[in-house]
Amino acid sequence: MSHVIDVDTAGFNEHVIQRSHEVPVVVDFWAEWCGPCKTLGPTLERLTDEAGGVFELAKVDVDQNQELAGQMGVQGIPTVVAFKDGLPVSQFTGALPEAQVKEWLTEFMPNPMDDFVAAADDLYDHGRIEEAAAMYRKILEADATHEEAAIALASILLEAGDTESALAVLEPVPSSVGVERVRAAVRLGAEPTTSTGDLEAALAEDPDNEALRIDLARALIGNQDYPGALDQLLEVVSRKGELMDDARAVILDVFEVLGADSPITQDYRRRLANALF
């Protein structure tokens, strides 16, 4: 069965937009007179058939569908646009070599490990933590850069206090918001504690002890008292002493864990700027 079809303006919504909710659809905007199109087209068709339904190829003749090409912003041909979940997610113009086309396809193709990750997530959600961790490890043995599996396993290791292994799991994974958030949590390395009373009492007796103040901040982070921790850390920064950079680094890690949209992050980012300048 071929997964290559010719599509016109009338069928674009059905065969591209709607179909891309089920499987990625690659659209090749081409024309009969276009030399590079005759080079790229057969390559796309062969790769599509070799993929066996992992994605589909829709070919649009721009001469016969000029209005559609205009709506899609096609200014040169061949132009190739990938659709996923009803939206264009990536594109290129020109006859790329086959190796580059293959690399481009991997940007939005489903990862065969994703089903195993979903199964491991289900184990974790049902409290079967060790089984989930074992499955995440097997996934990473096959694909050490699988982001979801690495984040999940690193989070389990972090909860167990094994920060060194958590960082090792994340090492091969390309940077992303999720990855950096877990890395920041690992660097914070704060253990939950039932009480910070001893640290607070010691600090009351020695309020100039910046190392003690940072220790108290880490304990507060362990209790998820982020405003309290940030107040302590900002005090160290504002004093501009030897540990100012250490305190600032911890503050930035807290911001990473909370996320840029957190009201706490937004509030204390302004306070940090004031303390620094």
C-alpha positions in Angstrom: 0.0 0.0 0.0 1.4 3.4 -1.0 1.3 6.2 1.5 1.9 8.8 -1.2 -1.2 10.7 -2.5 -1.9 13.7 -4.8 -3.8 16.4 -3.0 -5.6 19.5 -4.3 -7.2 22.5 -2.6 -10.5 20.7 -2.1 -8.9 17.7 -0.4 -6.3 19.5 1.6 -8.3 19.8 4.9 -9.2 16.1 4.8 -6.0 14.5 3.6 -3.5 16.8 5.4 -5.0 18.8 8.2 -7.4 16.2 9.6 -5.2 13.2 8.7 -2.2 14.8 10.6 -4.1 14.2 13.8 -3.6 10.5 13.2 -0.2 10.4 11.6 2.3 13.1 10.5 1.7 14.3 6.9 4.5 15.7 4.8 3.4 18.0 2.0 5.5 18.4 -1.1 4.7 21.6 -3.1 6.1 21.0 -6.6 5.6 21.7 -10.3 6.2 19.7 -13.5 8.7 22.3 -14.9 10.8 22.4 -11.7 14.1 20.6 -12.0 14.9 20.4 -8.3 11.4 19.0 -7.7 12.2 16.1 -10.0 15.3 15.3 -7.9 13.6 15.7 -4.5 10.2 14.1 -5.3 11.4 10.5 -5.9 13.5 10.7 -2.7 10.5 11.7 -0.6 8.3 9.1 -2.2 10.8 6.3 -1.6 11.5 7.3 2.0 7.7 7.5 2.6 7.2 4.0 1.2 10.2 2.6 3.2 8.7 4.1 6.4 5.6 1.9 5.9 3.0 4.3 7.2 4.9 6.0 9.9 4.1 9.2 8.0 2.3 10.0 4.7 3.3 12.2 1.8 0.8 14.6 0.1 2.0 16.0 -3.2 0.5 19.4 -4.2 1.0 20.7 -7.8 1.4 24.5 -7.3 0.4 25.2 -10.9 -3.0 23.5 -10.3 -3.4 24.8 -6.8 -2.0 28.4 -6.8 -4.4 29.7 -4.2 -3.5 27.0 -1.7 0.2 27.5 -2.3 -0.3 31.2 -1.6 -2.2 30.5 1.6 0.7 28.3 2.7 3.2 31.0 2.0 5.1 29.0 -0.7 7.5 31.4 -2.4 9.9 28.8 -4.0 9.7 25.2 -5.0 10.2 22.5 -4.0 8.8 23.5 -0.6 8.2 20.7 1.9 6.0 21.2 5.0 5.4 18.7 7.8 2.0 18.7 9.5 1.3 17.2 12.9 -1.9 17.5 15.0 -3.4 19.8 12.4 -0.5 22.3 12.4 2.7 22.9 10.3 5.6 21.9 12.5 8.6 22.1 10.2 9.5 22.9 6.6 12.4 23.4 4.2 12.8 24.8 0.6 15.0 23.3 -2.1 16.3 19.8 -3.0 18.1 18.7 0.1 20.4 15.7 -0.1 18.8 12.4 1.1 20.8 12.4 4.4 19.5 15.8 5.3 15.9 14.9 4.4 16.2 11.8 6.7 17.5 14.0 9.5 14.7 16.5 9.0 12.1 13.7 9.2 13.4 12.6 12.6 12.4 16.0 14.0 8.7 15.1 14.1 8.5 11.3 13.5 7.2 9.3 16.5 9.9 7.6 18.5 9.3 3.9 18.7 10.3 4.0 22.4 7.3 6.3 23.2 4.9 3.4 23.8 7.4 1.8 26.3 7.6 5.2 28.1 3.8 5.3 28.4 3.9 1.8 29.9 6.6 2.9 32.4 4.6 6.0 33.3 1.6 3.8 34.0 3.7 1.6 36.4 4.9 4.8 38.2 1.4 6.2 38.5 0.3 2.9 40.1 3.1 3.1 42.7 5.3 0.4 41.1 8.4 2.6 41.2 11.1 0.0 40.9 9.5 -1.6 37.9 9.0 1.8 36.3 12.7 2.7 36.9 13.8 -0.6 35.4 11.8 0.0 32.3 13.1 3.6 31.9 16.6 2.2 32.1 15.9 -0.3 29.3 14.5 2.5 27.2 17.7 4.5 27.8 19.9 1.6 26.9 18.2 1.6 23.5 18.1 5.4 23.2 20.2 7.3 25.8 18.8 10.7 24.5 15.1 9.9 25.0 14.1 13.0 26.9 10.9 11.7 28.6 12.5 8.5 29.9 15.6 10.4 31.1 13.6 13.0 33.0 11.4 10.3 34.6 14.3 8.2 35.7 16.4 11.2 36.9 13.4 12.3 39.0 13.1 8.9 40.6 16.8 8.8 41.4 16.5 12.4 42.8 13.7 11.3 45.1 15.9 8.5 46.3 18.7 10.9 47.0 21.0 9.5 44.3 21.9 12.9 42.7 25.1 11.6 41.1 23.2 9.0 39.1 20.4 11.4 38.2 22.9 13.8 36.7 24.6 10.9 34.8 21.2 9.9 33.3 20.6 13.5 32.0 24.2 13.9 30.6 23.5 12.6 27.1 20.1 14.3 26.7 20.0 17.6 24.7 19.0 20.7 26.7 15.4 21.5 27.1 13.2 23.3 29.6 12.2 20.0 31.2 15.8 18.6 31.3 17.2 21.9 32.8 14.5 21.9 35.4 15.4 18.5 36.7 19.1 19.4 36.5 18.5 22.4 38.6 16.5 20.3 41.1 19.5 17.9 41.3 21.9 20.7 41.9 19.7 22.0 44.7 19.9 18.6 46.3 17.7 19.6 49.2 16.4 16.9 51.5 13.0 17.4 53.1 13.2 18.2 56.8 10.5 18.4 59.4 12.1 21.3 61.1 14.5 24.2 60.5 14.4 25.3 64.1 18.1 24.4 64.9 19.4 26.3 61.8 17.2 29.3 62.6 18.4 29.3 66.2 22.0 29.1 65.1 21.5 31.9 62.6 19.9 34.1 65.2 23.1 33.8 67.3 25.4 34.4 64.3 23.4 36.5 61.7 26.6 37.3 59.7 27.2 33.6 59.0 26.5 33.4 55.3 27.2 29.7 54.9 24.7 29.0 57.7 22.1 31.2 55.9 22.6 29.2 52.7 22.2 26.0 54.6 18.9 27.3 56.1 17.8 28.3 52.5 18.5 24.7 51.3 16.5 23.3 54.2 13.6 25.6 53.4 13.8 24.5 49.7 13.6 20.9 51.0 10.3 21.9 52.7 9.2 23.7 49.5 9.2 27.0 51.3 10.6 28.8 48.3 9.8 32.4 49.3 11.5 31.8 52.7 14.5 30.3 51.0 14.8 33.1 48.5 14.6 35.7 51.2 17.6 34.1 53.0 19.6 33.8 49.7 18.8 37.4 48.7 20.1 38.6 52.1 23.4 36.9 51.2 23.5 38.4 47.8 22.7 41.9 49.1 25.6 41.7 51.5 27.9 41.1 48.5 30.3 38.9 50.5 32.4 35.9 49.5 29.3 33.7 49.1 27.3 36.1 47.0 27.8 34.0 43.8 27.0 30.8 45.6 23.7 32.2 46.8 22.9 33.6 43.4 23.5 30.2 41.8 21.0 28.6 44.2 18.5 31.3 43.4 18.8 30.7 39.7 18.3 27.0 40.2 15.1 27.7 42.2 13.9 29.9 39.3 14.6 27.0 36.9 12.6 24.5 39.1 9.7 26.8 39.6 9.6 27.9 35.9 9.6 31.4 34.3 5.9 31.7 34.6 5.8 31.2 38.4 4.7 34.4 40.3 7.4 33.6 42.8 10.1 33.5 40.1 8.8 36.8 38.6 8.7 38.5 41.9 12.1 37.4 43.1 13.8 37.9 39.8 13.0 41.6 40.2 14.3 41.5 43.8 17.5 39.8 42.7 18.1 42.5 40.1 17.7 45.1 42.8 20.0 43.3 45.1 22.7 43.0 42.5 22.6 46.5 41.1 
